[in-house]
Structure formats: C-alpha cells, structure tokens
Amino acid sequence: MDGRVRLFPGRSPMWNLLRKALPIVAVAYMALVAACTTHYIPNTDVEDTEDNRRVVQFCEKYRKSVENRDVGQLMALVSKRYYEDGGNVDAQDDLDYEGFRNYMINEFRKSKAIRYEIRYRRVVWLKEKQRVYVDYTYSASYKIPGPDDKDEWRRTVSENRLELEPQGESFLITAGM
C-alpha cells in the first residue's frame, strides 16, 4: 500500500478519474442528441424551418378565410390557374378558378357558422416543379339550417392535400381545396 486512504477500496485511480469525467461526458452526449433532434412547428408534425413556417402561416390564412366565410380573402389566396378534378374521372365536379369561386359563395350562403381545424402533417417542396404539397388532417364543423327552424351542426374529418405555387415570399393555391 502506498499509504493513501482510498474512498473505494479495491478500485484503481483510473476508476476515480472516470467517475469524475462521467458527468462531463453525459452532458456532452445530451447536447449531441439535442442537436440531432428534429424540431417541429408547434401543434404540427412539420419540421421547424423558416420555409415550412411560411407555408403553415400561409395555410392559416386559408383556414381563417374559410372560418370567416370570406370569399374575397379566400380568392386572393387562389391561383388563376386553380383546377380541381374532384379526385375522380367525372368531369361534372371539376372546378377551375371561377367555378371554385361560385362554389364557395353557394356553400358559404348555406352555412351559418364554420369551425375549420387543421393538423399539418407534412410539407413537401418540389423545387423542380415549383410546387409545395401540404398534407393535413382537417375537422370541419358547420352550422346549417335544419328542419323546424332549428340549426344543426355537422362535422367532417378527413385527410387532404393543398398544392401551392410559390410567389415570391408567399404562395397561391393551385389545387386541393
């Protein structure tokens, strides 16, 4: 024995060095893990980047325009090249810019109130096509006149995709509403 009193009998000086270094290594590891962790825009499943934030903020204008039943504001967000095929081969339900405008005017007249909630799931940038796809889940609740002058609430929950066309720092909707 070298005359020193050991705190942990049977353990070498190397053990004591490792014991002291462990907290430093742990902090460095946690910092590395935190740096590699993806951050999401609050209340979405979308990675938090400046470009994705711009997309979500734009889509929130769309959502609020629907809730406010504001056709003028909604149409300001829509491209003149808007076209929606209804997801089927029947051309009867296809809508272009003017058809969409008329459709929204008629639908908003029927409703007395709208609550439109969106959970943004994914934003995909296709730079070569100059398009942005926004996948989301929506919950649309709307109040319409019912029988005997009693209003009734109806609700729809579904998945959807907006197709956006970048316009400088903003966007226009080309399909998906």
FIBARO-55989 format. One record per residue: residue number from 0; residue in three letters; x, y, z of N, C-alpha, C, CB in turn. Coordinates in Angstrom, 3 decimals. Glycine has a CB too. Example, Ala and Ser with C-alpha at 12.3 -4.5 7.8 and 13.67 -1.06 7.14 Angstrom:
REM residues 2
{pt 0 ALA {13.190 -5.690 7.800} {12.300 -4.500 7.800} {13.200 -3.300 7.800} {11.308 -4.473 9.046}}
{pt 1 SER {12.850 -2.250 7.080} {13.670 -1.060 7.140} {12.900 0.030 7.870} {14.084 -0.598 5.725}}
***
This chain:
REM residues 177
{pt 0 MET {0.837 -1.173 0.000} {0.000 0.000 0.000} {0.882 1.235 0.000} {-0.952 -0.001 1.205}}
{pt 1 ASP {0.391 2.268 -0.597} {1.161 3.494 -0.698} {0.816 4.490 0.409} {0.936 4.129 -2.047}}
{pt 2 GLY {0.040 4.128 1.362} {-0.289 4.973 2.497} {-1.495 5.874 2.256} {0.890 5.811 2.850}}
{pt 3 ARG {-2.071 5.846 1.043} {-3.245 6.682 0.786} {-4.501 5.934 1.206} {-3.324 7.085 -0.711}}
{pt 4 VAL {-5.452 6.697 1.653} {-6.742 6.113 2.001} {-7.612 6.187 0.744} {-7.417 6.863 3.228}}
{pt 5 ARG {-8.108 5.061 0.358} {-8.939 5.030 -0.829} {-10.415 5.103 -0.449} {-8.658 3.768 -1.645}}
{pt 6 LEU {-11.136 5.948 -1.194} {-12.571 6.059 -0.944} {-13.297 4.781 -1.345} {-13.155 7.253 -1.702}}
{pt 7 PHE {-12.831 4.176 -2.396} {-13.431 2.941 -2.861} {-12.343 1.874 -2.856} {-14.069 3.108 -4.285}}
{pt 8 PRO {-12.200 1.184 -1.753} {-11.146 0.168 -1.691} {-11.280 -0.818 -2.840} {-11.191 -0.576 -0.348}}
{pt 9 GLY {-10.189 -1.170 -3.413} {-10.179 -2.145 -4.499} {-10.375 -1.505 -5.856} {-11.244 -3.177 -4.274}}
{pt 10 ARG {-10.588 -0.198 -5.921} {-10.764 0.478 -7.204} {-9.516 1.289 -7.494} {-12.031 1.387 -7.202}}
{pt 11 SER {-9.129 1.318 -8.715} {-7.887 1.966 -9.117} {-8.062 3.477 -9.253} {-7.389 1.377 -10.431}}
{pt 12 PRO {-6.963 4.202 -9.332} {-7.037 5.649 -9.589} {-7.722 5.947 -10.927} {-5.625 6.264 -9.576}}
{pt 13 MET {-7.632 5.055 -11.889} {-8.307 5.241 -13.176} {-9.823 5.292 -12.982} {-7.929 4.104 -14.156}}
{pt 14 TRP {-10.326 4.454 -12.112} {-11.760 4.457 -11.791} {-12.184 5.823 -11.266} {-12.092 3.361 -10.751}}
{pt 15 ASN {-11.413 6.395 -10.374} {-11.729 7.717 -9.821} {-11.736 8.779 -10.926} {-10.711 8.100 -8.719}}
{pt 16 LEU {-10.810 8.680 -11.863} {-10.766 9.630 -12.969} {-12.024 9.489 -13.838} {-9.490 9.412 -13.820}}
{pt 17 LEU {-12.398 8.250 -14.149} {-13.604 8.018 -14.944} {-14.856 8.522 -14.229} {-13.749 6.531 -15.258}}
{pt 18 ARG {-14.900 8.305 -12.912} {-16.059 8.747 -12.128} {-16.210 10.261 -12.207} {-15.923 8.302 -10.656}}
{pt 19 LYS {-15.095 10.987 -12.207} {-15.137 12.447 -12.290} {-15.486 12.915 -13.705} {-13.790 13.041 -11.857}}
{pt 20 ALA {-15.069 12.177 -14.716} {-15.304 12.571 -16.106} {-16.715 12.218 -16.581} {-14.279 11.908 -17.011}}
{pt 21 LEU {-17.372 11.287 -15.922} {-18.682 10.825 -16.363} {-19.704 11.952 -16.513} {-19.203 9.805 -15.396}}
{pt 22 PRO {-19.862 12.859 -15.563} {-20.844 13.938 -15.763} {-20.533 14.802 -16.984} {-20.901 14.818 -14.526}}
{pt 23 ILE {-19.278 15.047 -17.267} {-18.900 15.859 -18.428} {-19.275 15.116 -19.717} {-17.369 16.183 -18.405}}
{pt 24 VAL {-18.982 13.834 -19.757} {-19.313 13.021 -20.925} {-20.826 12.958 -21.117} {-18.731 11.601 -20.781}}
{pt 25 ALA {-21.572 12.821 -20.027} {-23.033 12.747 -20.111} {-23.616 14.040 -20.663} {-23.635 12.448 -18.734}}
{pt 26 VAL {-23.133 15.176 -20.199} {-23.620 16.469 -20.693} {-23.296 16.618 -22.177} {-22.997 17.636 -19.885}}
{pt 27 ALA {-22.105 16.247 -22.580} {-21.712 16.332 -23.990} {-22.591 15.432 -24.851} {-20.231 15.947 -24.162}}
{pt 28 TYR {-22.900 14.236 -24.364} {-23.761 13.306 -25.096} {-25.167 13.881 -25.251} {-23.819 11.945 -24.377}}
{pt 29 MET {-25.721 14.433 -24.168} {-27.074 15.001 -24.231} {-27.114 16.188 -25.191} {-27.547 15.436 -22.826}}
{pt 30 ALA {-26.074 17.002 -25.224} {-26.014 18.134 -26.150} {-25.979 17.632 -27.595} {-24.775 19.017 -25.855}}
{pt 31 LEU {-25.229 16.563 -27.837} {-25.156 15.983 -29.170} {-26.511 15.431 -29.598} {-24.099 14.882 -29.215}}
{pt 32 VAL {-27.180 14.731 -28.710} {-28.501 14.182 -29.017} {-29.485 15.309 -29.287} {-29.008 13.293 -27.862}}
{pt 33 ALA {-29.464 16.367 -28.475} {-30.365 17.506 -28.663} {-30.105 18.183 -30.005} {-30.200 18.520 -27.517}}
{pt 34 ALA {-28.864 18.266 -30.415} {-28.528 18.902 -31.683} {-29.037 18.091 -32.864} {-27.025 19.095 -31.795}}
{pt 35 CYS {-29.141 16.799 -32.712} {-29.592 15.921 -33.787} {-31.108 15.738 -33.797} {-28.918 14.574 -33.666}}
{pt 36 THR {-31.794 16.223 -32.785} {-33.232 16.052 -32.681} {-33.944 17.017 -33.620} {-33.700 16.262 -31.235}}
{pt 37 THR {-34.932 16.517 -34.338} {-35.732 17.359 -35.216} {-36.704 18.167 -34.379} {-36.484 16.513 -36.267}}
{pt 38 HIS {-36.796 19.447 -34.681} {-37.755 20.321 -34.001} {-38.925 20.550 -34.940} {-37.099 21.682 -33.576}}
{pt 39 TYR {-40.126 20.575 -34.361} {-41.343 20.723 -35.147} {-42.023 22.044 -34.849} {-42.296 19.570 -34.876}}
{pt 40 ILE {-42.701 22.575 -35.849} {-43.521 23.757 -35.637} {-44.586 23.362 -34.622} {-44.160 24.289 -36.988}}
{pt 41 PRO {-44.816 24.190 -33.592} {-45.787 23.818 -32.554} {-47.147 23.415 -33.138} {-45.973 24.978 -31.582}}
{pt 42 ASN {-47.713 22.376 -32.576} {-49.031 21.845 -32.949} {-49.092 21.312 -34.381} {-50.075 22.919 -32.776}}
{pt 43 THR {-47.941 20.898 -34.907} {-47.888 20.286 -36.241} {-46.949 19.090 -36.186} {-47.416 21.317 -37.326}}
{pt 44 ASP {-46.883 18.375 -37.294} {-45.907 17.313 -37.478} {-44.882 17.738 -38.533} {-46.604 15.989 -37.888}}
{pt 45 VAL {-44.728 19.044 -38.705} {-43.888 19.622 -39.753} {-42.589 20.129 -39.146} {-44.628 20.766 -40.486}}
{pt 46 GLU {-41.466 19.753 -39.783} {-40.163 20.197 -39.303} {-40.102 21.719 -39.280} {-39.036 19.628 -40.182}}
{pt 47 ASP {-39.531 22.250 -38.213} {-39.482 23.695 -37.999} {-38.316 24.308 -38.778} {-39.352 24.018 -36.491}}
{pt 48 THR {-38.635 24.798 -39.980} {-37.680 25.549 -40.786} {-38.356 26.860 -41.167} {-37.221 24.737 -42.062}}
{pt 49 GLU {-37.572 27.813 -41.582} {-38.134 29.108 -41.987} {-39.119 28.938 -43.144} {-37.007 30.082 -42.391}}
{pt 50 ASP {-38.755 28.134 -44.145} {-39.638 27.920 -45.299} {-40.930 27.226 -44.894} {-38.925 27.096 -46.371}}
{pt 51 ASN {-40.835 26.204 -44.051} {-42.044 25.497 -43.617} {-42.946 26.394 -42.773} {-41.669 24.245 -42.823}}
{pt 52 ARG {-42.360 27.270 -41.976} {-43.160 28.226 -41.196} {-43.947 29.147 -42.129} {-42.251 29.065 -40.257}}
{pt 53 ARG {-43.312 29.596 -43.204} {-44.026 30.445 -44.170} {-45.206 29.700 -44.782} {-43.070 30.920 -45.283}}
{pt 54 VAL {-45.018 28.415 -45.089} {-46.094 27.614 -45.660} {-47.251 27.493 -44.668} {-45.577 26.217 -46.058}}
{pt 55 VAL {-46.953 27.145 -43.435} {-48.008 26.978 -42.427} {-48.722 28.308 -42.173} {-47.416 26.428 -41.106}}
{pt 56 GLN {-47.984 29.406 -42.118} {-48.621 30.715 -41.920} {-49.552 31.050 -43.079} {-47.556 31.816 -41.766}}
{pt 57 PHE {-49.132 30.737 -44.294} {-49.999 30.952 -45.452} {-51.257 30.095 -45.352} {-49.245 30.638 -46.756}}
{pt 58 CYS {-51.086 28.818 -45.006} {-52.234 27.918 -44.897} {-53.190 28.354 -43.785} {-51.759 26.489 -44.642}}
{pt 59 GLU {-52.651 28.989 -42.758} {-53.509 29.511 -41.688} {-54.385 30.657 -42.203} {-52.651 29.992 -40.494}}
{pt 60 LYS {-53.885 31.436 -43.163} {-54.729 32.465 -43.794} {-55.893 31.797 -44.507} {-53.906 33.334 -44.794}}
{pt 61 TYR {-55.594 30.711 -45.206} {-56.638 29.937 -45.887} {-57.660 29.419 -44.883} {-56.021 28.763 -46.671}}
{pt 62 ARG {-57.175 28.802 -43.801} {-58.073 28.237 -42.786} {-58.978 29.315 -42.189} {-57.258 27.556 -41.670}}
{pt 63 LYS {-58.407 30.452 -41.852} {-59.191 31.538 -41.249} {-60.192 32.118 -42.237} {-58.265 32.644 -40.741}}
{pt 64 SER {-59.817 32.177 -43.513} {-60.752 32.664 -44.533} {-61.961 31.750 -44.642} {-60.056 32.776 -45.895}}
{pt 65 VAL {-61.735 30.451 -44.534} {-62.854 29.501 -44.549} {-63.728 29.711 -43.318} {-62.336 28.037 -44.602}}
{pt 66 GLU {-63.118 29.796 -42.137} {-63.906 30.003 -40.913} {-64.713 31.293 -40.970} {-62.989 30.025 -39.691}}
{pt 67 ASN {-64.131 32.340 -41.541} {-64.826 33.631 -41.626} {-65.777 33.712 -42.816} {-63.817 34.756 -41.712}}
{pt 68 ARG {-65.790 32.656 -43.623} {-66.633 32.602 -44.816} {-66.376 33.810 -45.715} {-68.119 32.540 -44.421}}
{pt 69 ASP {-65.101 34.156 -45.850} {-64.670 35.343 -46.585} {-64.197 34.939 -47.981} {-63.542 36.086 -45.818}}
{pt 70 VAL {-65.117 34.972 -48.931} {-64.810 34.542 -50.294} {-63.744 35.442 -50.916} {-66.082 34.547 -51.160}}
{pt 71 GLY {-63.826 36.746 -50.677} {-62.843 37.669 -51.248} {-61.433 37.354 -50.792} {-63.187 39.094 -50.878}}
{pt 72 GLN {-61.245 37.149 -49.481} {-59.913 36.810 -48.959} {-59.468 35.438 -49.455} {-59.913 36.839 -47.416}}
{pt 73 LEU {-60.388 34.509 -49.508} {-60.057 33.162 -49.979} {-59.586 33.202 -51.435} {-61.278 32.223 -49.838}}
{pt 74 MET {-60.282 33.959 -52.263} {-59.913 34.022 -53.677} {-58.586 34.753 -53.876} {-61.016 34.713 -54.481}}
{pt 75 ALA {-58.195 35.618 -52.951} {-56.895 36.282 -53.033} {-55.756 35.287 -52.821} {-56.806 37.412 -52.000}}
{pt 76 LEU {-56.062 34.138 -52.231} {-55.065 33.099 -51.960} {-54.993 32.047 -53.067} {-55.374 32.423 -50.639}}
{pt 77 VAL {-55.909 32.138 -54.031} {-56.050 31.112 -55.066} {-55.448 31.593 -56.382} {-57.532 30.741 -55.264}}
{pt 78 SER {-54.708 30.709 -57.030} {-54.128 30.989 -58.335} {-55.216 31.032 -59.402} {-53.069 29.935 -58.692}}
{pt 79 LYS {-55.030 31.889 -60.392} {-55.959 31.940 -61.537} {-55.919 30.607 -62.301} {-55.596 33.129 -62.494}}
{pt 80 ARG {-54.832 29.834 -62.095} {-54.696 28.521 -62.735} {-55.279 27.395 -61.872} {-53.223 28.234 -63.032}}
{pt 81 TYR {-56.039 27.735 -60.828} {-56.603 26.725 -59.932} {-57.413 25.721 -60.741} {-57.485 27.384 -58.839}}
{pt 82 TYR {-57.212 24.457 -60.424} {-58.018 23.404 -61.054} {-58.107 22.224 -60.106} {-57.414 22.965 -62.424}}
{pt 83 GLU {-59.291 21.765 -59.895} {-59.546 20.626 -59.011} {-60.388 19.615 -59.774} {-60.263 21.071 -57.689}}
{pt 84 ASP {-59.900 18.374 -59.850} {-60.640 17.355 -60.608} {-61.577 16.518 -59.746} {-59.672 16.443 -61.310}}
{pt 85 GLY {-61.686 16.838 -58.478} {-62.603 16.112 -57.598} {-62.126 14.719 -57.237} {-63.943 16.016 -58.240}}
{pt 86 GLY {-60.955 14.335 -57.687} {-60.403 13.034 -57.325} {-61.037 11.868 -58.054} {-60.545 12.825 -55.870}}
{pt 87 ASN {-61.723 12.151 -59.169} {-62.347 11.074 -59.935} {-62.329 11.415 -61.421} {-63.798 10.827 -59.453}}
{pt 88 VAL {-62.887 10.543 -62.245} {-62.873 10.764 -63.695} {-64.087 11.547 -64.184} {-62.806 9.437 -64.417}}
{pt 89 ASP {-65.036 11.817 -63.315} {-66.249 12.547 -63.686} {-65.935 14.040 -63.805} {-67.381 12.306 -62.643}}
{pt 90 ALA {-65.974 14.562 -65.026} {-65.652 15.972 -65.256} {-66.741 16.909 -64.735} {-65.432 16.220 -66.740}}
{pt 91 GLN {-67.900 16.375 -64.384} {-69.010 17.207 -63.885} {-68.651 17.953 -62.600} {-70.241 16.341 -63.639}}
{pt 92 ASP {-67.796 17.360 -61.770} {-67.469 18.006 -60.489} {-66.114 18.717 -60.502} {-67.480 16.973 -59.380}}
{pt 93 ASP {-65.499 18.848 -61.679} {-64.227 19.565 -61.780} {-64.467 21.064 -61.591} {-63.542 19.288 -63.151}}
{pt 94 LEU {-63.499 21.723 -60.964} {-63.624 23.158 -60.708} {-62.377 23.900 -61.148} {-63.891 23.418 -59.226}}
{pt 95 ASP {-62.572 24.980 -61.891} {-61.484 25.894 -62.173} {-61.631 27.092 -61.230} {-61.487 26.340 -63.680}}
{pt 96 TYR {-60.871 28.141 -61.462} {-60.873 29.312 -60.577} {-62.283 29.883 -60.395} {-59.942 30.396 -61.134}}
{pt 97 GLU {-62.958 30.165 -61.501} {-64.303 30.767 -61.423} {-65.319 29.789 -60.849} {-64.762 31.235 -62.812}}
{pt 98 GLY {-65.216 28.522 -61.220} {-66.118 27.512 -60.661} {-65.934 27.367 -59.162} {-65.894 26.169 -61.337}}
{pt 99 PHE {-64.688 27.437 -58.711} {-64.417 27.363 -57.278} {-65.027 28.554 -56.548} {-62.907 27.301 -57.020}}
{pt 100 ARG {-64.866 29.759 -57.125} {-65.437 30.963 -56.522} {-66.949 30.814 -56.356} {-65.112 32.205 -57.381}}
{pt 101 ASN {-67.627 30.398 -57.402} {-69.087 30.226 -57.335} {-69.479 29.158 -56.317} {-69.643 29.855 -58.716}}
{pt 102 TYR {-68.731 28.088 -56.297} {-68.990 27.007 -55.340} {-68.881 27.525 -53.905} {-68.004 25.834 -55.563}}
{pt 103 MET {-67.827 28.281 -53.613} {-67.637 28.785 -52.251} {-68.736 29.773 -51.867} {-66.264 29.453 -52.116}}
{pt 104 ILE {-69.132 30.638 -52.793} {-70.226 31.579 -52.492} {-71.476 30.807 -52.109} {-70.517 32.505 -53.706}}
{pt 105 ASN {-71.829 29.795 -52.886} {-73.036 28.994 -52.603} {-72.918 28.234 -51.285} {-73.296 28.004 -53.744}}
{pt 106 GLU {-71.755 27.623 -51.027} {-71.578 26.861 -49.792} {-71.595 27.766 -48.565} {-70.272 26.077 -49.840}}
{pt 107 PHE {-70.950 28.908 -48.654} {-70.927 29.825 -47.515} {-72.314 30.393 -47.234} {-69.938 30.964 -47.770}}
{pt 108 ARG {-73.137 30.580 -48.263} {-74.517 31.046 -48.048} {-75.330 30.033 -47.253} {-75.205 31.321 -49.392}}
{pt 109 LYS {-75.074 28.762 -47.480} {-75.824 27.705 -46.793} {-75.471 27.607 -45.318} {-75.571 26.371 -47.460}}
{pt 110 SER {-74.261 27.985 -44.961} {-73.810 27.796 -43.585} {-73.993 29.072 -42.764} {-72.340 27.361 -43.563}}
{pt 111 LYS {-74.253 28.868 -41.473} {-74.388 29.996 -40.549} {-73.115 30.204 -39.738} {-75.575 29.775 -39.609}}
{pt 112 ALA {-72.326 29.162 -39.605} {-71.057 29.241 -38.887} {-70.181 28.077 -39.335} {-71.276 29.216 -37.336}}
{pt 113 ILE {-68.873 28.303 -39.301} {-67.923 27.250 -39.676} {-66.780 27.254 -38.664} {-67.382 27.460 -41.140}}
{pt 114 ARG {-66.409 26.060 -38.262} {-65.191 25.869 -37.451} {-64.317 24.920 -38.248} {-65.509 25.294 -35.983}}
{pt 115 TYR {-63.122 25.390 -38.632} {-62.250 24.617 -39.505} {-60.898 24.475 -38.826} {-62.107 25.289 -40.905}}
{pt 116 GLU {-60.574 23.269 -38.396} {-59.314 22.991 -37.708} {-58.417 22.169 -38.618} {-59.558 22.251 -36.367}}
{pt 117 ILE {-57.128 22.481 -38.573} {-56.162 21.776 -39.419} {-54.999 21.286 -38.569} {-55.651 22.693 -40.560}}
{pt 118 ARG {-54.615 20.043 -38.798} {-53.381 19.484 -38.235} {-52.448 19.238 -39.413} {-53.650 18.145 -37.404}}
{pt 119 TYR {-51.394 20.039 -39.498} {-50.445 19.925 -40.604} {-49.566 18.706 -40.378} {-49.581 21.211 -40.738}}
{pt 120 ARG {-49.537 17.824 -41.362} {-48.807 16.560 -41.258} {-47.453 16.588 -41.955} {-49.635 15.448 -41.832}}
{pt 121 ARG {-47.408 17.213 -43.143} {-46.167 17.168 -43.913} {-46.163 18.292 -44.942} {-45.997 15.793 -44.607}}
{pt 122 VAL {-44.993 18.860 -45.159} {-44.778 19.839 -46.216} {-43.686 19.287 -47.119} {-44.391 21.254 -45.637}}
{pt 123 VAL {-43.985 19.178 -48.409} {-43.029 18.643 -49.377} {-42.751 19.720 -50.417} {-43.570 17.334 -50.052}}
{pt 124 TRP {-41.488 20.081 -50.552} {-41.064 21.085 -51.518} {-40.573 20.378 -52.782} {-39.952 22.001 -50.922}}
{pt 125 LEU {-41.173 20.674 -53.926} {-40.716 20.158 -55.217} {-40.199 21.344 -56.024} {-41.871 19.397 -55.987}}
{pt 126 LYS {-38.953 21.681 -55.786} {-38.382 22.884 -56.398} {-38.350 22.789 -57.922} {-36.974 23.123 -55.867}}
{pt 127 GLU {-38.098 21.588 -58.462} {-38.037 21.461 -59.915} {-39.392 21.726 -60.564} {-37.542 20.075 -60.299}}
{pt 128 LYS {-40.491 21.456 -59.854} {-41.837 21.722 -60.373} {-42.393 23.043 -59.846} {-42.782 20.577 -60.004}}
{pt 129 GLN {-41.639 23.702 -58.988} {-42.089 24.911 -58.316} {-43.465 24.697 -57.684} {-42.130 26.087 -59.301}}
{pt 130 ARG {-43.507 23.651 -56.849} {-44.737 23.315 -56.144} {-44.398 22.950 -54.707} {-45.488 22.152 -56.850}}
{pt 131 VAL {-45.360 23.160 -53.836} {-45.264 22.749 -52.445} {-46.545 21.988 -52.137} {-45.059 23.984 -51.471}}
{pt 132 TYR {-46.401 20.788 -51.604} {-47.565 19.995 -51.195} {-47.681 20.044 -49.679} {-47.452 18.516 -51.695}}
{pt 133 VAL {-48.883 20.298 -49.212} {-49.156 20.375 -47.781} {-50.190 19.303 -47.451} {-49.660 21.809 -47.363}}
{pt 134 ASP {-49.746 18.258 -46.769} {-50.650 17.194 -46.339} {-51.155 17.528 -44.945} {-49.941 15.801 -46.358}}
{pt 135 TYR {-52.465 17.403 -44.755} {-53.040 17.758 -43.464} {-54.319 16.975 -43.190} {-53.322 19.254 -43.407}}
{pt 136 THR {-54.690 16.965 -41.925} {-55.966 16.409 -41.496} {-56.823 17.588 -41.067} {-55.794 15.352 -40.330}}
{pt 137 TYR {-58.060 17.594 -41.536} {-58.933 18.695 -41.132} {-60.188 18.169 -40.445} {-59.314 19.550 -42.347}}
{pt 138 SER {-60.720 19.033 -39.607} {-62.007 18.802 -38.972} {-62.852 20.028 -39.271} {-61.869 18.546 -37.416}}
{pt 139 ALA {-63.892 19.836 -40.070} {-64.779 20.939 -40.451} {-66.129 20.736 -39.773} {-64.943 21.025 -42.006}}
{pt 140 SER {-66.484 21.680 -38.927} {-67.804 21.682 -38.303} {-68.549 22.895 -38.842} {-67.710 21.713 -36.724}}
{pt 141 TYR {-69.797 22.704 -39.225} {-70.538 23.815 -39.804} {-71.994 23.745 -39.368} {-70.430 23.805 -41.340}}
{pt 142 LYS {-72.551 24.936 -39.172} {-73.942 25.054 -38.741} {-74.791 25.421 -39.948} {-74.097 26.115 -37.604}}
{pt 143 ILE {-75.827 24.610 -40.179} {-76.731 24.851 -41.300} {-78.166 24.843 -40.787} {-76.535 23.785 -42.419}}
{pt 144 PRO {-79.060 25.503 -41.533} {-80.462 25.472 -41.109} {-81.011 24.049 -41.203} {-81.317 26.436 -41.969}}
{pt 145 GLY {-81.721 23.661 -40.178} {-82.326 22.339 -40.146} {-83.836 22.446 -40.218} {-81.906 21.583 -38.888}}
{pt 146 PRO {-84.504 21.329 -40.092} {-85.961 21.348 -40.114} {-86.520 22.099 -38.906} {-86.509 19.918 -40.149}}
{pt 147 ASP {-87.710 22.648 -39.070} {-88.405 23.356 -37.989} {-87.604 24.539 -37.462} {-88.704 22.401 -36.850}}
{pt 148 ASP {-86.877 25.225 -38.336} {-86.086 26.409 -37.964} {-85.064 26.152 -36.871} {-86.999 27.503 -37.520}}
{pt 149 LYS {-84.632 24.915 -36.720} {-83.583 24.602 -35.754} {-82.285 24.381 -36.513} {-83.952 23.350 -34.896}}
{pt 150 ASP {-81.276 25.111 -36.111} {-79.968 24.928 -36.742} {-79.346 23.623 -36.263} {-79.030 26.123 -36.431}}
{pt 151 GLU {-78.592 23.009 -37.152} {-77.903 21.782 -36.760} {-76.439 21.868 -37.179} {-78.582 20.535 -37.392}}
{pt 152 TRP {-75.595 21.262 -36.340} {-74.169 21.206 -36.613} {-73.850 19.888 -37.294} {-73.343 21.373 -35.314}}
{pt 153 ARG {-73.005 19.965 -38.288} {-72.493 18.767 -38.950} {-70.980 18.828 -38.906} {-73.012 18.650 -40.425}}
{pt 154 ARG {-70.356 17.660 -39.013} {-68.899 17.613 -38.892} {-68.320 16.620 -39.886} {-68.482 17.238 -37.458}}
{pt 155 THR {-67.190 16.988 -40.457} {-66.447 16.131 -41.366} {-64.987 16.128 -40.930} {-66.594 16.609 -42.846}}
{pt 156 VAL {-64.389 14.954 -40.879} {-62.967 14.823 -40.595} {-62.362 14.034 -41.744} {-62.704 14.124 -39.205}}
{pt 157 SER {-61.271 14.557 -42.308} {-60.680 13.878 -43.449} {-59.233 14.339 -43.654} {-61.515 14.133 -44.716}}
{pt 158 GLU {-58.553 13.626 -44.542} {-57.192 13.978 -44.958} {-57.301 14.778 -46.246} {-56.289 12.698 -45.154}}
{pt 159 ASN {-56.355 15.682 -46.457} {-56.358 16.459 -47.685} {-54.944 16.888 -48.035} {-57.273 17.681 -47.553}}
{pt 160 ARG {-54.790 17.383 -49.248} {-53.500 17.919 -49.700} {-53.764 19.204 -50.473} {-52.722 16.879 -50.588}}
{pt 161 LEU {-53.123 20.266 -50.025} {-53.121 21.513 -50.781} {-51.896 21.518 -51.679} {-53.132 22.757 -49.834}}
{pt 162 GLU {-52.071 22.030 -52.871} {-50.948 22.222 -53.784} {-50.727 23.719 -53.906} {-51.213 21.558 -55.192}}
{pt 163 LEU {-49.524 24.152 -53.552} {-49.192 25.571 -53.568} {-48.149 25.875 -54.623} {-48.697 26.017 -52.203}}
{pt 164 GLU {-48.243 27.084 -55.144} {-47.283 27.593 -56.108} {-46.561 28.766 -55.438} {-47.986 28.028 -57.461}}
{pt 165 PRO {-45.236 28.677 -55.247} {-44.518 29.805 -54.635} {-44.665 31.074 -55.464} {-43.034 29.466 -54.466}}
{pt 166 GLN {-44.889 32.181 -54.760} {-44.999 33.503 -55.378} {-44.171 34.473 -54.548} {-46.497 33.975 -55.477}}
{pt 167 GLY {-42.889 34.598 -54.851} {-42.007 35.435 -54.043} {-41.897 34.847 -52.647} {-42.523 36.894 -53.983}}
{pt 168 GLU {-42.261 35.625 -51.638} {-42.230 35.159 -50.247} {-43.543 34.510 -49.829} {-41.915 36.315 -49.316}}
{pt 169 SER {-44.520 34.472 -50.725} {-45.825 33.895 -50.388} {-46.136 32.743 -51.345} {-46.947 34.979 -50.451}}
{pt 170 PHE {-47.421 32.409 -51.443} {-47.851 31.273 -52.248} {-49.233 31.564 -52.834} {-47.872 29.968 -51.401}}
{pt 171 LEU {-49.632 30.757 -53.796} {-51.003 30.721 -54.272} {-51.426 29.253 -54.311} {-51.146 31.409 -55.685}}
{pt 172 ILE {-52.685 29.004 -54.045} {-53.224 27.638 -54.041} {-53.615 27.284 -55.463} {-54.451 27.500 -53.069}}
{pt 173 THR {-53.091 26.157 -55.968} {-53.410 25.728 -57.336} {-54.352 24.527 -57.366} {-52.131 25.388 -58.084}}
{pt 174 ALA {-54.496 23.834 -56.242} {-55.413 22.687 -56.176} {-55.558 22.262 -54.715} {-54.895 21.490 -57.058}}
{pt 175 GLY {-56.648 21.542 -54.464} {-56.785 20.867 -53.185} {-57.803 21.412 -52.197} {-55.517 20.868 -52.548}}
{pt 176 MET {-58.502 22.450 -52.536} {-59.442 22.996 -51.529} {-60.748 22.275 -51.560} {-59.682 24.479 -51.751}}
***
